[in-house]
C-alpha cells in the first residue's frame, strides 16, 4: 500500500499540533516561561505564538513532516543572525495575546537566559525539532535535521547549532551521532534554584561541502523512510 509522505512549510492552521511538538521539546521550561507553571496554559501560549509572525515559535520558521496528510514531526529553525531580532517581538507578541502581566512575567523569568549565547552569527539555529512518539525511531527526526542543514546551506551558512538539556541523554547521543559536538556547557544558577534546571549543552555541527552535482531531496528522503513499516 502506497504511503504519501512529504515535508512542507507550516501554516497558521497547524498551530495546535505544532504546539504539541514544540512543547515536547521544552516541557517544564515551557511551563515556567510561558505557562505560569501550568502545562495547559503553556500549550495555549505556544499555539497562539505559533499563529503570529516574528517570534521564536512562529509558523514562519517551521517545517512539517506529514504522512498521509497527518503531521508527524516539526522543525523550527532560522539563521543565527535573526535571534536578537526576535527577542523584543517575543515580548510584544506575548503582550498582544495574553496581556501585560504575562509579558512581564515572561520577561522577568527569561532574564537569566538573555545572557546565554545560543548561536553565533555564522550558524544556522535549530530552535526545536520533534517527532510524535508513534513515528519515532524511523528516521523522520534525522530527515528533519538534514532539512535544517539544507536550509543552512541555502542561507549561505556552513554550521548548524542547537541547545539541548544536559539531562536529555537520548537527544545528546542522537546529535553526537549526527556529527554535533558540545561547544559550551551552560548552567544558570537562578533557574537551577527556581526550578531545578540542570543547564544546557550548546552543540554545533560543521557541514560538509556539497558537490555541484549532488542533489538532496527532502521528499525523496521521506518516501525512502516510509518504504519501511512504521
N, C-alpha and C positions, 0 to 999 in steps of 0.2 A: 504493500500500500504506500503510495507516494505521500511524503510529508512536505508541507510548504514551510520553509524556514527562510527568514530574511532579517537583515539589520536595517533600521531606518531612523531618521531623526525623530525625536519625541515632539508631541504637541500638547497643548494645554489640557486636552481631553484625557490624557494619560496620567493625570495628576494623582489619582487615588492609588493606582498600582505602583507608580513611581515612588510615591511617598513610603509605601511598604518596603520597597527595596532600599531606598536611602536610609530609612530608619534602621534596617537590619545591619547596616554598616556602622551605625552611630550608637544605638542602644541608650545606655544611661547618660551619655553625653548629650544626646538629643533631648532627653527628659530635662536635664539640668539647664541647658542653654535656651531651649525653645518651648518647653512644656511646663515650666514652673514646677518641675518634679512630677509631672503627670504624663504618662505614656500616651494616653488618648489625645491630650492636648498637643503633645509634640507631633503626633501623626497629622493632626489637623493643620498645624502651623506649617509643616513641611509641604503638605498638599497645596496650601494657599500660596506659599512662596514659589512653588514649582510653576504655578499658573502665571506668575508675574515675571517681567523681564528684569535683567540686570541685578541678579543676586546669585549667591553661590549655589543655590538649589534650583535655578531657573531651567525650564524646559529648553531654553535657548542653547544650553550647553550639554544636553542629554541625547543619547542614542539608545535605542531599544533593540533587544533581540526578541524576535517573535517566532513562534511555532504554531502553524495552522491558525494564525491571527491572534494567538494568545501571547501576551507579554511574559517572557520567562527570565529576562535579565536586563540590566541597565548599566550604562557607562555615562558618568558625568565628568566632563573634562574640559580644559581650556589652557591656552598659553599662560605661562607663569607671569608674564607682564600684566595680565588682567587682574591679578589677585588684589593689589592695593585699590584698584579702581572699583572693586566690588564691595569694599568694606563699608563705606558710608551708605550706598544704596541698600545694603542689607538692613541696616537700622531703619532707614527710611521706609523700606517695604514692610518691616515689622510694625512700624507706627501706623502705616496705612491699613494693614489687615487686622491689627489687634489692639491698636491704641497706644497711648503714651506709656502706660505702666509696663506693658510687655516689652516695648522697645527699650525702656530704661533698664528693666531687669536684664535683658539680653546684653546690653552694653556693659553693665556692671559685672555680670558673670563672665563675659568674654574678655574682659580687660587683661587677665593673666595670659591669655592666648595671643594677644596682639603683638607681643614682643617675640613670639616664636616665628622663625623664618621657615615656612613650609616649602617654599620653592624659590629657585633663583630665576633671574630674568631670561636665562638661556635654556630653560627647561620647560617641558610641557607637563602640566599638573593633572593628575588623576584624582579628582575630588572624591568620587565614590564609584565603586564597581561592585555589583551584586547580582546573584542568580538565585531564583526561588529554589528552596531545598529539593523539590522533586526533580529538578533539572541539573542539580549539581553533580559533579563527577563525570560529565560527558563532554567536557571541553568548551562549553559555552563561555565560561569565565575567561579562559585562555584566549578565545577568539575576541572577546571584548577588549582584552589587554592588547592584542595585536591591532585592533582597530585604533586604540589610543596611539600606538606607535605610528600608524599610517597618518593619523591626524597631526601628530607632532611633525612628521616629515613634511606634510603639506603646509605647515606653518613655518617651515624653514628651520626647525629645531632638531637637534640630534641627541637629546636626552629627555627621558621621561622621569617624573618624580611623583612620589606619593608619601603619605604618612599612614602608619598603622599602629594600633595599640600594642604596647610591649607584651601584654599578656595574650594576645591573639597569635599563638604559636603556629596554628594551622595556616593562617594567612601569611605570616612571615616566611614560613617554609615554602609556600607556593611562590611568593615573589622572588625569593632567592633562587628557586628552581628556574624561574623565567629570566634570570640574569640581573636582578636588582641587588644592590649592595647597600648595607647600612652605612649612611654617611654621618648621621648625628643621632644621639640618644638624648631625648628632651624630657626632663622631669620638671613638673610645675608644682612647687610646694603648696601654693594656695589651693589648687584643685585636689591635690592629694589629701590635704587637711579637710577640705569641704565635702568631697565626695568619694574619696578613696581612689582617685585616678592615678594609675601607676606610671603613666607617661607614654610617649610615642617614639617610634623609630622614624627617621626621615630616610627614605630609600630612593636610590637613583639607578637608572639603567642607561648606559651609553649605547645608542642604537648603532647597529652595523650598517655601513653604506649599502644601498640597494643599487644593483647594476641597472643600466639603462634599459635592458631588455627583460628585466624581471617585473612581472605584474602581479599585484596582490589583490584578490577579490574577496571582500567580506562575505558576500552572498554565497560564493562558491565554497568558502570555508565552512559556513554554517550548514550548507547542504551536505558537505562531507561528514560533518559531525552527526547530522540527523540520519545518515545512512545506517548508523548503528542504533540498536534498540535503546530507547530512553526509559 
